[in-house]
Amino acid sequence: MPPVRAGDTLLEVDAHIRACLNWDYGHRDTRLWQLYERSKVAQWNVSTDIDWTPEVRLGSVLNPRDGLVPPVAPPGSPVPPELWNAFLWEFQVWMVSQFLHGEQGALLTTARLVETVPDIEAKTYAAAQVADEARHVEAYARYIDEKIGASYPVNAGLERLLRDLLGESRWDVLYLGVQVVIEGLALVATRVASTSFGDPVIQAITRLVARDEARHISFGVVALDGLYRDMTSAELADRDAFLQEAVHVMAQRFLLGEVWERLGADAAAGRRFVRGDPRMTAFRRLLFFKVVQVLRQIGMLTPGLRDLMLAESLAAPEAFAR
């Protein structure tokens, strides 16, 4: 059944899943249990572990450092130099908004894993990750509400992927979508944001979130280790098709269509700029290199997926060779 929309702020997806309880409580010396132990000591509090006192003034002069975007308008920019600071702010607001929407998606899909994964260790860790995702939602939502007062709606590609995942009944596909693609991209994006965004509050948030995301990716790698060696060619082809679609829709959102629209800039020129600017192409390569690493670890880096990520990130073939 297709999703039902209620207004502009609610997406409802009908899903038919098989919940699984396991009465074998296993041994507490597995890699998943070790991750769970790490997660317990790495908890942080949005209210007390982040300094919310610095003033953040939307529109003030930003001086971005290494990473995401050029600090001044480069040749070929669709935004004139006098509006470049406005672009830097819109880019930051857009990124934080998509972080927030993605974290809510991870919150719901990881909660689904608690129900559907067969082993108790994975259920236990997934429950700990649900708490992480709720904390991330709290932090980003508070930053948007209290510090900048501006936001973007969920990107269409991200919404499409989350809609597919929320309607998904296969627990390993949830891992592929969330722990591999969404979390893989988020880990790199938050690490870069923690050093290049324009104020200390969002830098602190993204630094703490990135620490959690690294554990979440490890969860996916451990849980999926060896699973795909025993699948049929048809089952593997189905998952490869899912991953290719997920990678494509997530790559398209980094063309920043919503930002160009809000700034009143030429969207086609904006896409050409994103694809051609050295900093932004380097950022996309970093994003997809992490996904390549994880797919290689779990045995799902097919030639088609590798070629797609090379094309989407405009990377040279040797960029993903390691």
Sequence and secondary structure as in RCSB ss.txt:
>XXXX:A:sequence
MPPVRAGDTLLEVDAHIRACLNWDYGHRDTRLWQLYERSKVAQWNVSTDIDWTPEVRLGSVLNPRDGLVPPVAPP
GSPVPPELWNAFLWEFQVWMVSQFLHGEQGALLTTARLVETVPDIEAKTYAAAQVADEARHVEAYARYIDEKIGA
SYPVNAGLERLLRDLLGESRWDVLYLGVQVVIEGLALVATRVASTSFGDPVIQAITRLVARDEARHISFGVVALD
GLYRDMTSAELADRDAFLQEAVHVMAQRFLLGEVWERLGADAAAGRRFVRGDPRMTAFRRLLFFKVVQVLRQIGM
LTPGLRDLMLAESLAAPEAFAR
>XXXX:A:secstr
   EEETTTEEE               TTSHHHHHHHHHHHT   TTTSS   S   TTS     SSSS SS  T
T SS GGGHHHHHHHHHHHHHHHHHHHHHHHHHHHHHHHHH SSHHHHHHHHHHHHHHHHHHHHHHHHIIIII  
     HHHHHHHHHHHT   HHHHIIIIIIIIHHHHHHHHHHHHHHSSSHHHHHHHHHHHHHHHHHHHHHHHHHT
TGGGGS HHHHHHHHHHHHHHHHHHHHHTT HHHHHHHT  HHHHHHHHHH HHHHHHHHHHHHHHHHHHHHHT 
  HHHHHHHHHHHT  GGGG  
